[in-house]
Amino acid sequence: MNIIFLGPPGAGKGTQAKILIEKYGIPQISTGDMLREHVAKGTELGLKAKEYMEKGQLVPDEIILGMVKERLSQEDAQKGFILDGFPRTVAQAEALDKILEEMGKRIEYVLALIVPDEELVIRLTGRRTCKNCGMMYHIKFKPPKEEGKCDVCGGELYQRPDDNEETVRNRLKVYHEQTAPLIEYYKKKGVLFEVDGSKSIEEITQQLINILEKK
């Protein structure tokens, strides 16, 4: 069961991926996690990536693809995997297809969570985090008992810099420009499944399971 999750920031990809990896016993592969791990371990790919990251530049595709190839060859990914946050562009998708072909694998499901931009802006700009214990809140969906204060430890709640409206709208613009063409790419391959990401967590999970188990 080889899966790619597509969806804009705040669509709930991470939440749903966690549910599916528990249910099906397959790993979630995040390029962000892989990059951090390679840099921390000082691997050859990690050292190359670090040079770009320290200059504030994007890590080139060939380095990311090298990490993805290595990760997909590991034992726990043999009966399936969930790719989250990758590929981001059609060029990366084409390169991924070549890697998988060499390994005798292919992408079987591309699950695209569809959520209107305005709803995503509400979701992301409303997030608040406790400075002290890291507990997460939302001013609309999960407000603290006392405004600005953590229920757990009484710490001060703050809004992450990348959750302000201007940054959120810019992230969504980048997503539509770069990642939306992937929807067409995978649609042509017949592996794209669109899911209404504005429903409740439970309803979205059920939609995903229905697709994966072809109910």
C-alpha angles and dihedrals in degrees: 000000000000110000138180120197115212126185143115124272109290095022091120099251093141093050094050094043090056091052093049096047089054092047098045102027095233126131126255109228115204119181090212091057091045093051092050091048095049092047091048092049093045094231120170091257090043093054091049091049092048092059090060095040092052090055090049091246129137114263107248119253095245091060093047091046090050089055092046092050092051092047094049091053092059120108098249092057096056097094093042146303144211117232112206122187093004138125097032098171138036090247090057090047092053091048090048091052090054092050092049092047090055088052093048092247137112140190108266103179132027106189111198116194108209117204127160113251094238091057091049090052090054092047096049102037091049095058117113128183130200111244089211109043103010095240111161126229138171123214091221107026103029110013121179117249089246119036113254094005130103115242091213105048106001091245123152117270119223140181115242111242092241091054096068115113098250093051092044092052090048091051090051091049091052090048093052093047097045108025105030091075086063088067090062092043093055093038089061089051090053095236101103120112119181118211128192101245094185092076125092119288090253093050092049091049090052092050089051094048090049090055095045092046093037096233 
